[in-house]
Amino acid sequence: MRIFVITFKANDRGIGLANDDASHAWMIFALDKRNGRVIWSEKAYEGFHERNGHVKATQANSTPVTDGRYVLSIVTS
């Protein structure tokens, strides 16, 4: 059994708005439910997001879904 996780990594940190001129990466990970090991990972998108957002509120807040063969998730920038 697998667990799918979406992550968002911003190159800037702090408590203010995210810095729009920093590169960001959205990643999808497939984890083994029994031991937590990463089975595979895939970069969904890397670039600059289009809207200001607070760095403590992730842009990777969609829930991935699978039919057992494909994993689908919405990535917004």
N, C-alpha and C positions, 0 to 999 in steps of 0.2 A: 504494500500500500504506500502511496506517495502523498506528500503534502506540497502544495505549490505556494510559493511566497513571492510577492512583488516588492522590490526595494527601489529606493530613490536615493542617489548620492549627489549631494551638492558640494562643490569645492569650497564654498564659503560657510562660515559658521557665525553664530551670534544670536541675539534675540530680536533683531530687526527684520526688515523685509529681505527676502532672498536677493542676492546681487544678480541682476539680469545679464551681466557680461561674463559670468562664470559658466563653464561647461557643466552639464548635469548628465547623469546616466540612470536609466531605468533598467533594472535587471529582473529576470524571472529565474527562480531556483526551484528545482524539484528535489525534495528531501525524502529520505527513507523514514517512514513513520516509526519504525522500530528503534533506530539508533541515531537519527538526526543527521546522518551523513548526506552530503550533497551528491545526488546522482548525476545531475547535469545542471548547467546554468546557461543562460542566453541573454545577451544584451538586446533589449527590445528597442531602445532608442538612446542615442547620445547626441547632445547638442544644447541649445539654449531654449529655455522655456519662454513662452510668449507672454505670460502674465506674472505680475509680482505676487509672491506668496510668502507666507511666514515660514521661516526655516524649520520651525518646530511642528509644522503641520505638513506632513509629507504629501508630495504630489503623486505618490504611488498608492493611492487608496482605493483602486478598483479591486474587485475580487476575481481571481482567475477561475475559469470553469473548464472542464474537460469532458470529452465524450469517451475517454479511455484511449484515444489515439492522438488527438490534437488538444493543445491547451490554448485557450483564447482569453485575452484580457484587453481592456481598453487603456491605452497610454495617452494621457493628455499632456501637452507641453505648455 
